[in-house]
């Protein structure tokens, strides 16, 4: 029973924060960029096409967070949240060092670890998955394959070379005209 209580608290805590961040990206709540701003930011990060990657990101963060809270299809939700965290970890936070106060990796690392733990350990008894016929998702080969595919996709997105940005004209070019 202690495990089930701990997993419920972990799922709801981690899931709620992912949902809040997803709502920032989708609706602009709590100072977030909103959908248009999020697509623009994804493009700024060099992920092409931005609509595809922004949509995938939102499904992972908002959908995965809601699924984690409910304990619904947890191996899929957890894998998506790990992947989402990995991409943002590399593309956004890693250049700023460790501490969150500097925009570093501290915060996303904690949530990536939490999503990983739930994905690997399962949601506990107090989840919708215990009521559904989704046992195949919890077979070790399936669970680890889902996580492996999500991590592979995240690594592809995080390390794909950014397209060359057009050079801005030099000050001499501008003043000569």
C-alpha positions as CSV (number, residue, x, y, z in Angstrom):
1,X,0.0,0.0,0.0
2,X,2.9,2.4,0.7
3,X,4.1,1.9,-2.9
4,X,0.6,2.7,-4.3
5,X,0.4,5.9,-2.2
6,X,3.9,7.0,-3.2
7,X,3.2,6.3,-6.9
8,X,-0.1,8.2,-6.7
9,X,1.6,11.2,-5.2
10,X,4.5,11.0,-7.7
11,X,2.1,10.7,-10.7
12,X,-0.1,13.5,-9.6
13,X,2.7,15.8,-8.7
14,X,4.8,15.3,-11.8
15,X,1.7,15.1,-14.1
16,X,0.3,18.4,-12.7
17,X,3.5,20.3,-13.4
18,X,3.7,18.9,-17.0
19,X,0.0,19.9,-17.5
20,X,0.6,23.4,-16.2
21,X,3.6,23.8,-18.6
22,X,1.5,22.3,-21.5
23,X,-1.3,24.9,-20.8
24,X,1.3,27.7,-20.9
25,X,2.3,26.5,-24.3
26,X,-1.2,25.9,-25.7
27,X,-3.2,28.7,-24.1
28,X,-0.6,31.2,-22.9
29,X,-1.7,30.8,-19.3
30,X,0.5,31.9,-16.4
31,X,2.8,33.9,-18.6
32,X,3.3,31.2,-21.2
33,X,3.9,31.7,-24.9
34,X,0.6,30.4,-26.2
35,X,0.3,28.2,-29.3
36,X,1.7,30.7,-31.8
37,X,4.6,31.6,-29.5
38,X,5.4,28.0,-28.8
39,X,5.5,27.1,-32.6
40,X,7.8,30.1,-33.0
41,X,10.0,29.0,-30.2
42,X,10.3,25.5,-31.6
43,X,11.3,27.0,-34.9
44,X,13.9,29.2,-33.1
45,X,15.3,26.0,-31.6
46,X,15.9,24.8,-35.1
47,X,13.4,22.0,-35.1
48,X,11.8,21.6,-38.5
49,X,9.0,21.6,-39.3
50,X,8.0,23.6,-36.3
51,X,4.3,22.7,-36.5
52,X,5.1,19.0,-36.2
53,X,7.6,19.3,-33.3
54,X,5.4,21.8,-31.4
55,X,2.4,19.5,-31.8
56,X,4.4,16.4,-30.7
57,X,5.7,18.4,-27.7
58,X,2.3,19.5,-26.7
59,X,0.8,16.0,-26.9
60,X,3.7,14.7,-24.8
61,X,3.5,17.4,-22.2
62,X,-0.2,18.1,-21.9
63,X,-1.6,14.7,-22.9
64,X,1.2,12.8,-21.1
65,X,0.7,14.9,-17.9
66,X,-3.0,14.3,-17.9
67,X,-2.5,10.6,-18.5
68,X,0.1,10.4,-15.7
69,X,-2.3,12.0,-13.3
70,X,-5.1,9.5,-14.2
71,X,-2.7,6.6,-14.4
72,X,-3.8,6.0,-17.9
73,X,-1.5,4.3,-20.4
74,X,1.4,5.1,-18.2
75,X,4.2,3.4,-20.1
76,X,3.3,5.6,-23.2
77,X,2.8,8.7,-21.2
78,X,6.0,8.3,-19.2
79,X,8.0,7.6,-22.3
80,X,6.6,10.7,-24.0
81,X,7.4,12.8,-21.0
82,X,10.9,11.5,-20.7
83,X,11.4,12.3,-24.4
84,X,9.9,15.8,-24.0
85,X,12.2,16.5,-21.1
86,X,15.3,15.3,-22.9
87,X,14.8,17.6,-25.8
88,X,14.1,20.7,-23.7
89,X,17.0,19.6,-21.4
90,X,19.4,19.7,-24.3
91,X,18.0,22.5,-26.5
92,X,17.0,25.0,-23.8
93,X,18.5,24.3,-20.4
94,X,21.9,22.7,-20.8
95,X,23.6,25.8,-22.0
96,X,22.7,27.6,-18.8
97,X,24.4,25.2,-16.4
98,X,22.8,23.3,-13.5
99,X,20.8,25.7,-11.3
100,X,17.2,26.6,-12.2
101,X,17.7,30.2,-11.1
102,X,20.0,30.5,-14.2
103,X,17.6,28.6,-16.5
104,X,19.7,25.5,-16.0
105,X,18.9,21.8,-16.0
106,X,18.0,21.3,-12.3
107,X,14.2,21.6,-12.8
108,X,13.8,19.6,-16.1
109,X,16.2,16.9,-14.7
110,X,14.0,16.4,-11.7
111,X,10.9,15.9,-13.8
112,X,12.6,13.7,-16.4
113,X,13.7,11.4,-13.5
114,X,10.2,11.4,-12.0
115,X,8.6,10.5,-15.4
116,X,11.2,7.8,-15.9
117,X,10.5,6.3,-12.5
118,X,6.8,6.1,-13.1
119,X,7.3,4.7,-16.6
120,X,9.6,2.0,-15.3
121,X,7.8,1.2,-12.0
122,X,4.2,1.6,-13.2
123,X,1.4,3.7,-11.8
124,X,0.5,1.6,-8.7
125,X,-2.9,0.2,-7.9
126,X,-4.8,3.5,-7.8
127,X,-4.8,4.1,-11.5
128,X,-7.1,3.7,-14.5
129,X,-4.7,1.2,-16.0
130,X,-5.6,-1.3,-13.3
131,X,-9.2,-1.2,-14.6
132,X,-8.3,-1.5,-18.3
133,X,-7.0,-4.4,-20.4
134,X,-3.6,-2.8,-21.0
135,X,-1.4,-5.4,-19.4
136,X,0.6,-5.8,-22.6
137,X,2.0,-2.3,-22.0
138,X,3.5,-3.5,-18.8
139,X,5.4,-6.4,-20.3
140,X,9.1,-5.5,-19.8
141,X,9.9,-5.9,-23.5
142,X,7.1,-3.6,-24.5
143,X,7.7,-1.0,-21.7
144,X,11.4,-0.8,-22.5
145,X,10.8,-0.7,-26.2
146,X,8.4,2.2,-25.8
147,X,11.0,4.0,-23.7
148,X,13.8,3.2,-26.1
149,X,11.8,4.5,-29.1
150,X,10.9,7.7,-27.3
151,X,14.5,8.3,-26.2
152,X,15.8,7.6,-29.7
153,X,13.3,10.2,-31.1
154,X,14.3,12.7,-28.5
155,X,18.0,12.2,-29.2
156,X,17.3,12.7,-32.9
157,X,15.4,15.9,-32.2
158,X,17.8,17.2,-29.6
159,X,21.0,16.6,-31.7
160,X,19.7,17.1,-35.2
161,X,21.8,19.9,-36.8
162,X,20.1,23.2,-36.9
163,X,19.5,24.7,-40.4
164,X,21.9,27.5,-41.4
165,X,20.5,30.8,-40.4
166,X,20.8,33.6,-42.9
167,X,23.6,36.0,-42.2
168,X,22.5,39.4,-41.1
169,X,24.0,42.2,-43.0
170,X,27.0,43.8,-41.4
171,X,26.9,47.4,-40.2
172,X,29.2,48.4,-43.0
173,X,26.8,47.0,-45.6
174,X,23.8,48.8,-44.0
175,X,25.5,52.2,-43.8
176,X,26.9,52.0,-47.3
177,X,23.4,51.8,-48.8
